[in-house]
């Protein structure tokens, strides 16, 4: 008799447990959970797992350069460049940096170029190949956490770790903060140009590191006068720094890099 009284109670408890699990799974698979974040309010509320959900972009030998281009480096004296510099396949004559502007090695494919240059065509060929592979890797990442954030205007925002995708140009008209831990990774996929206004700054917070930030751009990149930028730029076209702009990161361009009295530091 006692057994028959217990069975209905157990059945009721099991039914409640199954129902609760079903509701939890429905919530997890809801459109709100599956759809990439698209606005600033959702970005602020987003809670990504501790530690990055992204793998870093392997830049290979290109990562040993602070500036690497395919069609040359122009310069308005005097810039301050900390790290190795190179250009290939164009002749070293297209590297217009002076020796006293660079703390590092200037690599050339031939005997032309600054007097202090080191000729190493094979190293440059490998580095450029690795640069293109890194660009393809960053551009090919799927399932973005944030889609077309701010319709391409990310000024004033605090950016958490994750994959950002923009189908248009991106502008940074006011200061932004990139916030996360030292192991977090940020990848920005930009189908158009990237433009930062004059005197605007990117600030790192929470231990975020410039070496873990990747800006993959199909169009040209322009950093305005006296602006400050953080992260690695992987550009399919040119990277242009206006007078007094600075960057803590790398500039890897599949065309040219233009400097005008800038401070460039490899992270």
C-alpha angles and dihedrals in degrees: 000000000000090000092056090051093052098049096067090050092051091048092054092050093050092049091053092049094051091047092052093050091049092053091049092052092047090054092049092051095044119123090250091061096042101043118088115248113264109176141051095250092053090046091055091049096045114116112200119188118272107271122024122303088203130081115230121253111257107224095180114195090348087071089068090066127077091196123025125164141163101218106033147280120262122196144189106208130276112037125150114223122181111193140032122314132199147156131203149213089005118084120269089249086080091064102090099176115118121232094246090058096062129070097193137034126313109211124203133182091224144013093284124093137059116353092246095051124126116222111225113143095170093054091050093047091054093044093052091048090051090048091056092046090051090050091051091048094052093044092049099055111119140203099043120211090214125032122198092337111202089357086281097314106109097166115138095014133129108223120210123204116283147084115304122193126193123183091193138038120301125223130191105197096160136028119293134192126219107205130188145088129299090261097049121110130210124195121183115194109197121184094191137028128316118221129180118193124234118283092008119136139204111214125197119219139180094024097306113162127215091222089066095053119090126188109192109189132179092195133049123294121224124186111195128231113299092353121143123222133191128203144030117306115210103185128180088204134018135331115212125190116192124212114311097358117145135200135194099202143045132300111210110174130179088208125021139329118218122202131189113182092315137160112229120180128181110228 
